[in-house]
Amino acid sequence: MLRIFPPVLIFLALLCLIQPKHASSQVDTLMYLEDQQRFQPEKLIDIEHLSAELDIDPYATLVKGKANFLFRQIRQNVDSAVFSTPGFTIKALDIDHHKADYYRKGDLLVIALPAQTKNAASHEISIQYEVKPEKELYFIGWNDPTGRKRKQVWAHRPFYWLPYADDRLTVDMKVTFDYRYKVFSNGIRESVTDNLNGTKTWHYKMYHNHPFFSTALVIGDYMWRDMTSPRGLPLELWYYPDRSGNVDATYAYMKEMVNFCEKEFGMPYPYEVYREAPVVDYLYGAMETTTSTIFGDYMHIDPRAYWERNYINVNAHELTHQWFGNYISHLRGKDVWLTESFATYYAKLFEKTIFGVDHYEWERTKELKRVLDASEKDDFAIGHSQGGVDRWYPKGSLVLDMLRDHLGDEDFKRSVSTYLKMHPYSEVWTADFMRAIQLTTGSSMDWFFDQWIERGGEPYYGITYQTDGDSLRLFVKQLQPINKIRPAFRVHLTFEIWYNNGHKSVFNLLNDKAEQSYALPIDFQGNPDFLLFDPGARMIKKVKFDREPVQLLNQFRLATNMIDRYDALMALKEVPLDVKRSTLEKQYYRENYHLIKSEIVNQLSVDENKKSEKVIYDALDDSEVYVRRAAITALQAHHKISRGQARKMLSDESYSNIKLSLEKLVLLDPDNTANFLKMTADEVGFPGLNIRITWLRLAIEYGQEDRLKELIDYSSPSFDFLTRMNAMEALGALKYINGKVAANLVEAADHWNFRLQPVAFKVLKQFYAENRNKLFIEEAIDNQFTNRKKADNLLEKLRAAD
């Protein structure tokens, strides 16, 4: 049967028939993209509690476990319980202390439920097993022959090392491990018991239910610092003993974050403790398992590395998840935004309280860029299971900004608090948040959620105008495709006319059609200086608004909001230097925020005018790290850098600024390479030894080939993934390969860390393109893989790219 709209789900809303039978009825059709995860998930049994005992051998990558699940059978027609147990060897399986029947179906363990479990009482499934996890539980450093790699075991999800079924439950976790290492998991640490065999057993317990998937395990050489939040919440900040001096920089504003969240959400932290730990070779930024967040140790920083990537935003994001994600968790795949959008939004809002409005507007600008870039690929909605990270994170964050603008601060905060308190320790979907707003404020926001959450796309406005006597005629077109799935956006647009007498006229205009025009009265006490559409850039939108250079220059000088001045500055990129030079030079010294100052530097960098050059030289000495970074990046051949200035650049507080300075100075003044290398010989950098590896590459290019051994070593499995990536890229730039390099690249090209893997493959592919390197690489592949199929797959990929 032919489907006219294969990707589309059509809902028919039939109007009540209030006319006589012979009168024709009208049918309205609503259309949305199909989403297979719009249905509530099936649940076979209700799991209430897990008691787990684990004994872990890191050298054998072996977990010996016993998992006791307390459950109730909630459906009379269900005769089985199902758990995911990939690669598990089941040693014993009981229900209520009696042997139970079970069978395997792929990765699933299907357990037959006896008739007596159909009563409403709780029953227990006990599974004794062994498993060597293929993924999710990572064993790092235990088999490093040099003994230099950090020894850790970590997991941010329970898959592959605990029998898993999706539910909310409480947990008792007992983990036995070598006494020299510490164990980190979820909930209260009830006890740490010394055993006679050189191990300790660590007991953690959750007293409130949480989503089972939000379970973690971390084992390694750690210490922790105890702190208390203003309300008295115990905080455990774990750290590496050799980075004890990094705790303050890593966990900056920790107490302020907890205090912010509790006040903003209108309810206290929902569990008994909060702890965090860094882990090596982490795949993402961080993961908010309940009460216990783990994060990449490349954010376990010293004060100088603050300017590379600090932990503040990520930390606030993961803390927010303790409310939005763990205390309440999303029910369906299409409700992921309820977890990720809220965490992204509140992290941004917390940073606003610390770093100010300009920083907040910069974050919003970066969010909008991600949103519009994503729309070049597809138009999925935030509230769609295929929305993707650029919808669930930045777009959802911007939508919450707009929702708060519409409701007002207090009503928004009260609505969020109601939403949280209505659904304690439970699962939610989008309608629950909508209902909380309606109950709290009386406002029906169905239209807002339909437009911004359930439907995809963003408005694309074409703005033109003309003066018409005593008014300005404004023409607004919505240029994006408009159809049944994505009708014209309904929004209130703000438009301002700024006059040369310092006054402005503000207009709020309802826009809900593909094309509309508006007559705006002009204040004849002054002449219009510039026109401003959506001041403060509060809307998610794309805009085509052509303005004369003089209007852009006026907006750049006079607009109140930093982001409106930045918008004008970016539009000035296409304006000739002779027209904008003077304004840019003067405005550099009036501006305070790095975003604008950095863009001025970028636009003036090609100019050989003496005043423009002075801006660049002054920017090299600016107090802001990012402005100095922009100046370093923008340096051209016509800029003359003194030895004193070079020394300043090569002793910057920012590691990245030193790295960039070293590369730029060697490029612009190669005759002084030896001096530049001497000035930075003792710098290491962070993360990924970024300065040292750059230094080694430049030194080798300069003729110090004895440095190759050190660089090759950094590409080996003895180092963290960022160090390895930097070293591999440096070796690729040097076009140097030998047997060790090939072995390190092949091992990394098959690594479970998906950030390391593509970098290694790219460099490997580069080398494999030359016939003289093929023998090195093919021998390395033969030595790396015991599984011939995996070896052949890698070879096939290399040959396809050759």
C-alpha positions, 0 to 999 in steps of 0.5 A: 500500500502506497504511503504518501508521507513515509516519514510523517505521522498524521494526526486527525483532530475531528471537530465536534459535530454541532451542525445537523447531520446533513451539514458538511463537517470540517477536518483539521489535519495536524502533521508531525514527523514520525518518532518510534520512541513516542510510546511509553516503554514496556515494563515486565517487572518492577525492580525495587532494589539491587544488592551487588557483590563484585570481586574484580581482577584488573589484570585479567579484566575479570569481574566475579559478581553476585547480583540480587534483585528485589522485584514485584511482578506487576502484570499477571500475563508476564511469565519472564524477567529479562536482563541484558548480560552480554558475555556473562557466564552464569554460575548460578541463578535462583528465585527466592532461594530456589533454582530457576530456569532460564535461557539465553537469547543473544545478549539477553538473559530470560528468566522463567518466573514461577507462579508464586511470584504473581502475588503482590509481594516482593521476590528475589532473583539472585544471579551469580556470574563472571564476565570479562566486559568488552566495553563500558567497564574500562581497565586502564594501565594494568598491563602497561609494561613501563608501569607509567600509565595511571592504573584505573578501572572505571564505568559510567554506566552499569552495562556489561558488568552488572545484569541490567534492566531499565528501571528505578531502584535503590542499590547496595554495592560491595566491591572487593579490590586491592587494598592500595586503591580506592573505590568510588560508587553511588550513595553513602559509603557505609563501610570500608573493610580490611580483608585478610588477603590484601584486599578491601571491601567498599560498601556503598548504599543508595537510600533513594531510588534512582535510574539504574543506568545512572550507576558508576564504578571508579577504582584507582589511586585517589585521595579526596577533600571533604567540604560542606555546602552552605546548607550542610550537604557533604561534598567529596572532591576526589583527586590524584595524589600527584595533583593535590595542588590542583583541587582548588582550580579544578573544583572552583565555585563548588559551594556556590554551584550547590547553593545556586541550584538549590535556590534556583530550583526551589528545593534542596539537593535530593540525595545524601552526598555528592562526590566527583572523581577524574578518570583517565582516557575519559570519552566525554566531558563528564557523566552525572551518575547519581550522587557521583559524577566522573569527569575527564582528568584533562579538566583536573587542572592547575590554575594555568590550565584554566584557560584551556578548558576548565571544569566550571560549566561541565561541573554545573551541568552535571550537578544540575543532572542530580535533579534533572536526570536522576531525581527525575528521569525522562520516560521516553527517548523523545523526552531526552531534552528534559534531562539535557536541555535543563542541565545545559541551561542552568550551567549557562545561568550559573556562569552568568552569576559568576562571570557576568552578562557578557559571558552569558551572551557569548555562551548563547552565541555559541549555542545558536551557531551549533543550532543553525549548523545542525539545521543545515543537516536535518530539521528534527525537533528538540522533542524527537528521539533523533533530535541529537545533541545539538538540539537536546543541549544548546537549542533546548537551553535557548528555548528555556531562555525564551520560555523564561522571557515569556513567563517572567523570572518568578513564574518560571522558577515557581513552575520548575519547582512545582515540576520537580516537587510533583514527581519525586524520584520518578520518571517524567515526560514533556506533558508533565512540565507543561502541566506544572506550568499550567498549574502554577501560573494558569498559563497554557503554553501548549502553543509554545511547546508545539512550536519549539519542542515538538516541531523542528526548524528555526525561523529565517527572517528577511528584514527590509524597510523603507521610510514612508512619510512620518513612518518607517515601513518594515517588511518581515518575511519568513524565508524558511520552508513553510508547510504542514509539518513546519507552519510559519512561526508565531512570535512577538518580534522586538524592533528598535529605532535608535536616534541621534538624540540618544532616544529610541523607539521600541516596538513589539510586533506579532509575526505569524505569517510568511510575509507581513509589514508594519508601519512604525512611527518615526520620532522627528525630534531626532534622525534614525542612527540605526535599526535593531532587530531582536535586541539582545539576540533573545530569539532562536533565528537566522536573519538576513538584514542588509544595513548600510555601513554607517548604520552598522558603525553606529550600532557597533558604537552605541548599542547597549548590549555587548552581543548587539555590538558584536553582531554589527562588528561581524557584519562589518567584516565585509566592509572595506578597511578605509570605512571602518578602520578609525571606528575599530581602532577607537572602539578597541580601547572602549570595549572591555569584553574579549569577544569584541576586542578579539574580533577587532584584532582579527579584522585589523590584523591585515592592515599595515596602518600604524594605528592598526598595528598599535592595536595588535601590539597592545592586544599582545599585552592585554590583561585578557588571555583570549585577547592575547590569544587572538593577537598571537593568532592574527600576527602577520609578516608585517608585524615586528616583534621585539625580543622582549615582546617575544619573551612575554609571549613565551611566558604567558600564563596560558599554556595554549598561548605559549604553544601558539606563540612558539609556532607563530614566532618560529614561522615569522622569525625562523632565524631566531628559532634556537632562541625561542626553543631555549626560552621554552625548553622547560615548559610542558603544558596541559592538557596532552603535554601541548607545549612540550610536543609542539617544542619537540616537533619544532626542535626536530624540524630545526635539526635535533633528531635526537628528540624523536625518541621522546616524541615517539614515546608520547604516542605509546599506550603509556600516556593519556589519549590527548598526549598520544593524539598530539604526538601522533599528529606531530609525527604525521607533520614530521612525516616520520614513521618506524616500527614503534610509531606504526605499532602505536598508531595501529593500537590506537586505531583500534582503541575503544576511545572514539576520540583517539581512534580517528586521529590515529587512523588519519595519521596511519592513512597518511603514512600508508599512502606511501609504498615505503611505509606499507611494510611497517604498518602491515607488520604492526597490524599482524602483531596487534591483532589475534583476531584475523578478521579485525586485522583484515578490516583495518587493512581494508579501510586503509587500502580503500583510503589509499 
